[in-house]
Amino acid sequence: MKDPEYDRWHKIFKRYGLTKQEYKNKRKKQGNKCSICKSELTSPKVDHCHKTGKVRDLLCHKCNLHLGYVEKGIKYWAKASMYVLRHRIMHFFIKNK
């Protein structure tokens, strides 16, 4: 029978080289808070550098997701900003007819 707890820690160790104790120490050192937004960690994500594989800190799901987009670079953010601005302008003109 598979042990989900064992599988979880094995996956974290295999993917990030982080032992269960190192993970717990990191979570405690961060005060169980996301390193970016400081919200309470309910389901921490291990943040790491995709180039070096080095573990940075534990993040909440939302910050981890956003950070992934930030790392895609300025071109992505320029396009995303234009998209939001375009829709705000459209909303403004529709609202003020």
Kinemage of the C-alpha trace (Angstrom):
@kinemage 1
@onewidth
@group {chain A} dominant
@subgroup {mainchain}
@vectorlist {calphas} color= white
{ca met a 1} P 0.000 0.000 0.000
{ca lys a 2} L 1.292 3.493 -0.918
{ca asp a 3} L 1.912 6.020 1.808
{ca pro a 4} L 0.842 9.487 0.550
{ca glu a 5} L 2.958 11.227 3.199
{ca tyr a 6} L 6.073 9.340 2.102
{ca asp a 7} L 5.283 10.006 -1.559
{ca arg a 8} L 4.905 13.742 -0.894
{ca trp a 9} L 8.257 14.093 0.855
{ca his a 10} L 9.992 11.834 -1.632
{ca lys a 11} L 8.693 14.020 -4.471
{ca ile a 12} L 9.833 17.235 -2.725
{ca phe a 13} L 13.273 15.759 -2.050
{ca lys a 14} L 13.644 14.398 -5.580
{ca arg a 15} L 12.486 17.629 -7.226
{ca tyr a 16} L 14.174 20.209 -4.967
{ca gly a 17} L 16.736 18.303 -2.884
{ca leu a 18} L 14.910 19.476 0.237
{ca thr a 19} L 14.504 17.076 3.139
{ca lys a 20} L 11.387 17.042 5.310
{ca gln a 21} L 13.346 18.634 8.167
{ca glu a 22} L 14.845 21.351 5.947
{ca tyr a 23} L 11.354 22.121 4.636
{ca lys a 24} L 9.934 22.332 8.166
{ca asn a 25} L 12.861 24.523 9.290
{ca lys a 26} L 12.337 26.866 6.347
{ca arg a 27} L 8.608 27.095 7.082
{ca lys a 28} L 9.310 27.838 10.760
{ca lys a 29} L 12.003 30.417 9.912
{ca gln a 30} L 9.487 32.193 7.662
{ca gly a 31} L 6.960 32.161 10.497
{ca asn a 32} L 4.611 30.080 8.344
{ca lys a 33} L 4.198 33.146 6.090
{ca cys a 34} L 4.652 33.561 2.345
{ca ser a 35} L 7.981 35.277 1.646
{ca ile a 36} L 6.322 37.739 -0.730
{ca cys a 37} L 2.829 38.694 0.509
{ca lys a 38} L 3.277 37.516 4.120
{ca ser a 39} L -0.043 35.652 4.116
{ca glu a 40} L -0.427 32.518 6.216
{ca leu a 41} L 0.886 29.442 4.396
{ca thr a 42} L -1.838 26.825 4.068
{ca ser a 43} L -0.361 24.867 1.179
{ca pro a 44} L 3.211 26.157 0.694
{ca lys a 45} L 4.898 25.961 -2.679
{ca val a 46} L 8.649 25.485 -2.887
{ca asp a 47} L 10.031 28.392 -4.914
{ca his a 48} L 13.220 27.685 -6.793
{ca cys a 49} L 15.370 29.152 -9.533
{ca his a 50} L 14.564 27.406 -12.793
{ca lys a 51} L 18.085 27.999 -14.081
{ca thr a 52} L 20.061 26.682 -11.108
{ca gly a 53} L 17.417 24.589 -9.316
{ca lys a 54} L 18.369 26.330 -6.043
{ca val a 55} L 15.526 26.546 -3.519
{ca arg a 56} L 14.725 30.123 -2.505
{ca asp a 57} L 11.787 30.121 -0.068
{ca leu a 58} L 8.232 28.912 0.478
{ca leu a 59} L 5.425 30.867 -1.163
{ca cys a 60} L 1.646 30.812 -1.222
{ca his a 61} L 0.071 29.430 -4.388
{ca lys a 62} L -0.892 32.881 -5.692
{ca cys a 63} L 2.593 34.401 -5.294
{ca asn a 64} L 4.252 31.318 -6.744
{ca leu a 65} L 1.995 31.542 -9.792
{ca his a 66} L 2.602 35.277 -10.247
{ca leu a 67} L 6.335 34.869 -9.807
{ca gly a 68} L 6.326 32.356 -12.644
{ca tyr a 69} L 4.908 35.052 -14.902
{ca val a 70} L 7.388 37.652 -13.678
{ca glu a 71} L 10.227 35.317 -14.591
{ca lys a 72} L 8.891 35.104 -18.140
{ca gly a 73} L 10.108 38.638 -18.546
{ca ile a 74} L 9.166 42.164 -19.384
{ca lys a 75} L 7.586 41.299 -22.744
{ca tyr a 76} L 4.899 39.295 -21.012
{ca trp a 77} L 4.152 42.082 -18.525
{ca ala a 78} L 4.021 44.703 -21.260
{ca lys a 79} L 1.447 42.612 -23.135
{ca ala a 80} L -0.528 41.856 -19.963
{ca ser a 81} L -0.549 45.553 -18.996
{ca met a 82} L -1.797 46.579 -22.429
{ca tyr a 83} L -4.531 43.962 -22.231
{ca val a 84} L -5.783 45.242 -18.869
{ca leu a 85} L -5.521 48.877 -19.978
{ca arg a 86} L -7.435 48.150 -23.187
{ca his a 87} L -10.284 46.589 -21.227
{ca arg a 88} L -10.348 49.389 -18.655
{ca ile a 89} L -10.593 51.964 -21.438
{ca met a 90} L -13.412 50.021 -23.122
{ca his a 91} L -15.237 49.758 -19.774
{ca phe a 92} L -14.771 53.487 -19.160
{ca phe a 93} L -16.323 54.440 -22.515
{ca ile a 94} L -19.216 51.991 -22.164
{ca lys a 95} L -19.929 53.225 -18.631
{ca asn a 96} L -19.784 56.918 -19.626
{ca lys a 97} L -21.957 56.843 -22.753
